[in-house]
């Protein structure tokens, strides 16, 4: 290549210095910066009418300008009407003008799937018409006025939080008895069968495999366990096949009904003396609720405390009716690992009234699920009285710290 003469280089430099537009014009020659009809990906996240409106639909289109060059239809739907079980199919559609067609089979039930759709654009909206057949069931599609999303908009809408915190600094944002495990779908059955016979409660709703789980290939299983065993159990779960995440999550505790207090007086070795603590709690609540303690016990799986009290009902003293008050509680370390503090959560009291007198009984019905005392500040001062008895701290919601 022949070098430019020095005078030509000088002239070019002068032109660039005097006329910035000249340099700009050279830069704009790049076809990527100006070429119309570039390739882009767009999404539709609903097509009306599928499976009585119960289908979760994602249609992904690759376009060059306004021309669709490729399309993928992802449909998640109930296996049967009113069923929580889901199936899903993903089909690559053939594009021929306005026609979108394709065949596949569903992932779970292996049902044959056939898609025949017509796509029409009118301004910024799109209409889809046609049929989708799954097995012997044929769905007529009539879906006008659909809007599409850019890839960025679609991805922003897809972000989801599984609620799992693997290493919380304390139990102020997650609950000490509530744990969750994310496991691959092909390993979920073996994982759940492995929980049989163990002292752990599985949340029934988390057994349902939803559309997000089917698309992610992972299911989040929620459980309740005695807080003293939660850390060890999570370590065990993390080592199991197919588990991709494990940690604590939201559960029963509410910070406005929680007390943090020194652990020293309530431990035997490295274990919490739950019986001693339950007796102390029952003694305080018997005063604030003006009721006699009847029983106290801990659920061996979840560690949940159940306290039962009785007192004479004062609505109609001459009838000799009895209130039975149940109060739930939970005691745990205030954070995972070694700590010198405990936490106590106490639920609102639930009261039922019955005729427990001798002889003929008066049958009663009560539509209220909670005793009226549950609406009173601190249940007649129960939480504050417990904090004083245990030399504990209450949670300051405004400052998000113990006070």
C-alpha positions in Angstrom: 0.0 0.0 0.0 1.5 3.4 -1.0 2.0 5.9 1.8 0.3 9.2 1.6 2.5 12.2 0.9 3.2 14.3 3.9 1.3 17.2 2.4 -1.8 15.0 2.0 -1.6 13.9 5.7 -1.4 17.5 6.7 -4.3 18.4 4.6 -6.5 15.6 6.1 -5.5 16.7 9.6 -6.5 20.3 8.8 -9.9 19.2 7.4 -10.6 17.1 10.6 -9.6 20.0 12.8 -11.6 22.7 10.9 -14.7 20.5 10.2 -15.8 18.0 12.9 -18.7 17.1 10.6 -16.2 15.5 8.2 -15.0 13.0 10.9 -18.6 12.4 12.0 -19.5 11.5 8.4 -16.7 9.0 8.2 -17.9 7.3 11.4 -21.5 7.0 10.2 -20.4 4.8 7.3 -20.7 1.8 9.7 -23.7 -0.3 8.5 -24.4 -1.6 12.0 -25.1 1.9 13.3 -27.6 2.8 10.6 -28.9 -0.3 9.0 -32.7 -0.5 9.3 -34.4 -3.8 10.0 -31.7 -5.2 12.4 -32.3 -8.5 14.2 -34.1 -8.3 17.5 -35.9 -10.6 20.0 -39.4 -9.8 21.2 -41.8 -11.6 23.6 -45.5 -12.1 24.2 -46.4 -13.2 27.7 -50.1 -13.9 27.2 -52.4 -15.4 24.6 -56.0 -15.3 25.7 -58.2 -18.3 25.8 -55.7 -21.1 26.3 -57.0 -23.8 28.8 -59.8 -21.5 29.9 -57.4 -18.7 30.6 -55.3 -20.9 32.9 -52.3 -21.3 30.7 -49.0 -19.5 31.3 -47.7 -18.6 27.8 -44.4 -17.2 26.5 -44.0 -16.7 22.8 -40.5 -15.7 21.7 -40.0 -14.2 18.3 -36.8 -13.4 16.4 -37.4 -10.6 13.9 -35.5 -8.8 11.2 -37.3 -5.5 10.9 -41.0 -6.5 11.0 -40.4 -9.9 9.5 -40.5 -12.9 11.9 -37.6 -15.3 11.1 -38.1 -17.7 14.0 -40.5 -18.3 16.9 -40.7 -20.5 20.0 -43.9 -21.1 21.9 -43.6 -22.2 25.6 -46.9 -23.1 27.3 -47.4 -24.3 30.9 -50.9 -25.5 31.8 -53.0 -27.6 34.3 -52.8 -31.3 33.5 -56.6 -31.5 34.2 -59.3 -28.9 34.9 -59.0 -27.4 38.4 -55.8 -29.4 39.0 -52.7 -27.9 40.7 -50.5 -30.3 38.7 -48.9 -28.7 35.6 -47.5 -29.9 32.3 -45.6 -27.9 29.7 -44.6 -28.0 26.1 -42.0 -26.0 24.1 -42.3 -26.0 20.4 -40.2 -24.4 17.6 -42.6 -22.9 15.2 -42.2 -22.9 11.4 -42.8 -19.4 10.0 -44.5 -19.0 6.6 -45.8 -15.5 6.2 -48.5 -15.0 8.8 -48.7 -18.7 9.6 -46.9 -20.2 12.7 -47.0 -24.0 12.9 -45.3 -26.8 14.8 -45.5 -30.1 16.6 -43.9 -31.5 19.7 -44.9 -33.5 22.9 -45.6 -32.3 26.4 -42.7 -32.7 28.9 -44.5 -34.5 31.8 -47.4 -36.4 30.2 -45.7 -36.9 26.8 -48.9 -35.9 25.1 -48.7 -35.0 21.3 -49.0 -31.3 20.7 -49.9 -29.6 17.4 -49.9 -25.8 16.9 -51.5 -23.9 14.0 -51.7 -20.1 14.5 -52.1 -17.1 12.3 -50.4 -13.9 13.3 -51.5 -10.4 12.2 -50.0 -7.1 13.1 -52.1 -3.9 13.3 -50.0 -0.9 14.4 -48.4 -1.8 17.7 -50.8 -4.6 18.5 -50.9 -8.2 17.3 -53.7 -10.8 16.8 -53.4 -14.5 17.1 -56.0 -17.0 15.8 -55.9 -20.7 15.3 -55.8 -24.0 17.2 -53.6 -25.8 19.7 -54.2 -29.5 20.1 -52.9 -31.4 23.2 -53.7 -35.1 22.9 -57.4 -35.2 22.0 -58.2 -31.8 23.4 -58.3 -28.9 20.9 -58.2 -25.3 22.0 -59.5 -22.6 19.7 -57.3 -19.5 19.9 -58.8 -16.1 19.4 -56.6 -13.4 21.0 -56.7 -9.9 19.7 -54.8 -6.8 21.0 -51.6 -8.4 22.2 -48.6 -6.2 23.0 -45.0 -7.4 22.8 -42.0 -6.8 25.1 -38.4 -6.2 24.4 -35.9 -8.7 25.7 -34.8 -6.4 28.5 -38.5 -5.8 29.6 -39.1 -9.6 29.5 -36.1 -10.5 31.6 -36.9 -7.8 34.1 -40.3 -9.3 34.6 -38.9 -12.8 35.0 -36.7 -12.1 38.0 -37.9 -14.0 41.1 -36.7 -14.5 44.7 -36.8 -17.9 46.2 -36.7 -16.4 49.6 -33.8 -18.5 50.7 -31.0 -16.9 52.9 -28.1 -19.4 53.2 -26.2 -17.5 55.9 -28.4 -15.0 57.7 -26.6 -12.7 60.2 -29.5 -13.2 62.6 -33.2 -14.2 62.8 -34.7 -10.8 62.3 -35.5 -11.1 58.6 -35.9 -14.9 58.5 -37.6 -17.3 60.9 -35.4 -19.7 63.0 -37.7 -22.7 62.4 -38.4 -22.1 58.7 -36.0 -23.6 56.2 -36.1 -24.1 52.4 -34.3 -26.3 49.9 -34.1 -25.7 46.1 -33.6 -29.0 44.4 -33.6 -30.1 40.7 -36.9 -31.5 39.5 -35.4 -34.9 38.6 -34.0 -35.3 42.1 -37.1 -33.9 44.0 -38.9 -37.2 44.5 -35.9 -38.9 46.0 -35.2 -35.9 48.2 -38.8 -35.9 49.6 -38.9 -39.6 50.1 -35.7 -39.2 52.1 -37.7 -36.9 54.6 -40.1 -39.7 55.5 -39.7 -40.7 59.2 -37.7 -37.6 60.0 -38.8 -35.0 62.5 -39.5 -32.2 60.0 -42.7 -30.8 58.6 -43.0 -30.2 54.9 -45.2 -27.3 53.7 -47.9 -28.9 51.6 -48.1 -26.0 49.2 -44.4 -26.3 48.3 -45.0 -29.8 46.8 -46.9 -28.2 43.9 -44.6 -27.8 40.9 -45.6 -24.5 39.3 -44.7 -23.1 35.9 -41.7 -21.1 37.2 -40.3 -24.4 38.7 -41.0 -26.3 35.4 -39.1 -23.7 33.4 -36.3 -23.3 35.9 -36.0 -27.1 36.3 -35.8 -26.6 40.1 -38.4 -26.8 42.9 -38.2 -24.9 46.3 -39.4 -27.1 49.2 -40.3 -25.3 52.4 -40.1 -27.0 55.8 -40.4 -26.3 59.5 -37.9 -27.8 62.0 -36.8 -27.4 65.6 -34.5 -24.3 65.4 -31.8 -26.2 67.4 -31.6 -28.8 64.6 -32.0 -26.4 61.6 -28.3 -25.7 61.0 -27.2 -29.4 61.1 -30.1 -30.4 58.8 -29.3 -27.7 56.3 -25.7 -28.8 56.2 -26.9 -32.4 55.5 -29.3 -31.2 52.8 -26.6 -29.1 50.9 -24.7 -32.3 50.4 -27.6 -34.3 48.9 -27.9 -35.0 45.1 -29.7 -32.3 43.1 -29.8 -29.7 45.9 -28.7 -26.3 44.5 -29.5 -24.0 47.4 -30.5 -24.4 51.1 -31.1 -21.9 53.9 -33.6 -20.1 56.2 -36.7 -18.3 55.0 -39.8 -16.5 56.3 -41.9 -18.4 58.9 -44.0 -18.0 61.9 -42.1 -15.3 63.9 -43.1 -11.7 64.0 -40.6 -9.2 65.4 -43.2 -7.1 67.2 -44.0 -10.2 69.3 -40.4 -11.4 69.8 -38.1 -10.9 72.8 -34.3 -11.4 72.8 -32.8 -12.3 76.2 -29.6 -13.7 77.8 -29.2 -17.5 77.3 -27.1 -18.3 80.3 -30.0 -19.0 82.8 -31.9 -21.2 80.2 -29.3 -23.7 79.0 -28.2 -27.1 80.1 -24.9 -27.7 78.4 -25.3 -26.7 74.8 -29.1 -27.3 74.8 -32.0 -25.0 75.7 -33.8 -26.0 78.8 -37.2 -25.8 77.1 -39.2 -27.2 80.0 -37.8 -24.6 82.5 -38.5 -21.8 80.0 -42.0 -23.0 79.1 -42.9 -23.0 82.9 -41.6 -19.4 83.3 -43.6 -18.3 80.2 -46.7 -20.0 81.4 -46.4 -18.4 84.8 -46.2 -14.9 83.3 -49.1 -15.5 80.9 -51.3 -16.9 83.6 -51.1 -13.5 85.3 -51.6 -11.4 82.2 -54.4 -13.6 80.9 -56.0 -14.2 84.3 -56.1 -17.9 83.5 -54.8 -21.2 85.0 -52.1 -23.1 83.2 -53.3 -26.5 82.0 -50.6 -27.9 79.8 -47.4 -27.1 77.9 -45.6 -29.1 75.2 -43.2 -28.8 72.4 -43.7 -30.2 68.9 -40.7 -32.6 68.4 -40.5 -31.8 64.7 -40.8 -28.0 64.7 -40.0 -27.1 68.2 -43.2 -25.1 68.4 -44.5 -24.5 72.0 -48.2 -24.9 72.7 -49.5 -23.5 76.0 -53.1 -24.1 77.2 -54.9 -22.1 79.9 -58.4 -22.1 81.3 -60.5 -19.5 83.0 -64.1 -18.8 83.9 -65.9 -17.0 81.1 -67.2 -13.6 82.3 -69.8 -12.9 79.6 -72.6 -14.7 81.5 -71.1 -15.8 84.9 -74.3 -17.6 86.0 -73.9 -20.1 83.2 -70.5 -21.4 84.5 -68.9 -21.4 81.0 -65.2 -21.9 80.5 -62.7 -20.2 78.2 -59.9 -22.3 76.9 -56.9 -20.2 75.7 -54.2 -21.6 73.4 -50.9 -19.7 72.9 -48.2 -20.7 70.4 -44.6 -19.9 71.0 -41.1 -20.6 69.7 -37.7 -20.4 71.4 -34.5 -20.4 69.5 -31.0 -18.9 69.4 -31.1 -15.3 68.1 -28.8 -16.2 65.1 -27.2 -19.3 63.5 -24.1 -20.7 65.1 -22.7 -19.8 68.5 -24.5 -17.1 70.5 -25.2 -16.1 74.1 -28.7 -14.8 73.3 -32.0 -16.5 72.8 -35.2 -15.4 71.1 -38.8 -16.0 72.2 -41.8 -15.5 69.9 -45.3 -15.6 71.4 -48.4 -15.7 69.2 -51.7 -14.1 69.8 -54.0 -16.1 72.1 -56.8 -18.0 70.5 -59.8 -18.6 72.8 -62.7 -21.0 72.6 -65.7 -21.1 75.0 -67.6 -24.2 76.1 -69.9 -25.4 78.8 -67.8 -27.7 80.9 -70.1 -27.7 83.9 -71.6 -31.0 85.2 -74.9 -32.2 84.0 -76.7 -31.0 80.8 -74.5 -28.8 78.6 -75.3 -25.6 76.7 -74.3 -26.0 73.1 -72.4 -22.9 71.8 -71.1 -21.6 68.4 -68.6 -18.9 68.0 -67.7 -17.3 64.6 -64.8 -15.4 66.1 -61.4 -17.2 65.5 -59.5 -15.1 68.0 -60.3 -14.0 71.5 -61.1 -10.3 71.8 -58.0 -10.0 74.0 -55.9 -10.6 70.9 -57.0 -7.2 69.8 -55.9 -5.5 73.0 -52.4 -3.9 73.1 -49.8 -6.6 74.0 -52.5 -9.0 75.1 -53.0 -7.2 78.4 -49.2 -6.5 78.5 -48.1 -10.1 78.0 -45.1 -9.4 75.7 -43.9 -6.6 77.9 -44.3 -8.7 81.1 -42.3 -11.5 79.5 -39.6 -9.1 78.4 -39.3 -7.9 82.0 -39.3 -11.4 83.5 -36.6 -12.7 81.0 -34.6 -9.4 81.3 -35.0 -9.2 77.5 -35.2 -6.7 74.7 -38.0 -5.8 72.3 -37.6 -5.0 68.6 -37.6 -1.4 67.5 -39.3 -1.5 64.0 -38.5 2.2 63.3 -34.7 1.7 63.9 -34.6 -2.0 62.9 -32.6 -2.9 66.0 -33.1 -4.3 69.5 -34.0 -1.8 72.2 
